[in-house]
Amino acid sequence: MEKTANQGVTRKNALSTKQMALIGVMTAVTCILGPIAIPLPISPVPISFTNLAIYLTVYVLGMKAGTISYLVYLLVGFAGLPVFSGFTGGVGKLAGPTGGYLVGFIFMAIIAGWVIDHFQGKYMLHVLGMVIGTMVCYVFGTVWLAGQLGISFTAGLGVGVIPYLPGDAAKIILAVLVGPKLRKEIRRIGR
């Protein structure tokens, strides 16, 4: 009897074939958008589209599967495939100046995904969730960047955060405009 109860729990928590396929698709989207980078002469941190991919992923997949998708992307990059910004990959990327942002993206996916899952249709809260998630990512990234470059946290904000705020705001707006439509369409197709 106990074995049956445990099997029920396992099935309830297991991902469906559709969820696994969508995780694969959204991981691929992140692998396509993630390497696209626009270098800035004032910073070792390029403009990246990884955060846009994550925002869209948590709309399509929700918090749990969206975070799994990002973790798969991270593992693909750590394995050496050139999916990180500037078409780079490998464990050395984590050890470099932008490694903290790669870790921070995990928390961004969790926070933004949780808000989107729990406040469906409340787009201003979605924006707030993405902003908070991005701020947490910025903290991880800035602490790591400052340590790598031997500068203060404030100076790290100047080279690793401030120049990116307008672009990240535009990505959040784009995600809120496109994400709910993607989510609705994916759910309609799944019926």
Secondary structure, 3 states (H helix, E strand, C coil): CHHHHHHHHHHHHCCCHHHHHHHHHHHHHHHHHCCCEECCCCCCCCEECHHHHHHHHHHHHHHHHHHHHHHHHHHHHHCCCCCECCCECCHHHHHCCCHHHHHHHHHHHHHHHHHHHHCCCCHHHHHHHHHHHHHHHHHHHHHHHHHHHCCCHHHHHHHHCHHHHHHHHHHHHHHHHHHHHHHHHHHHHCC
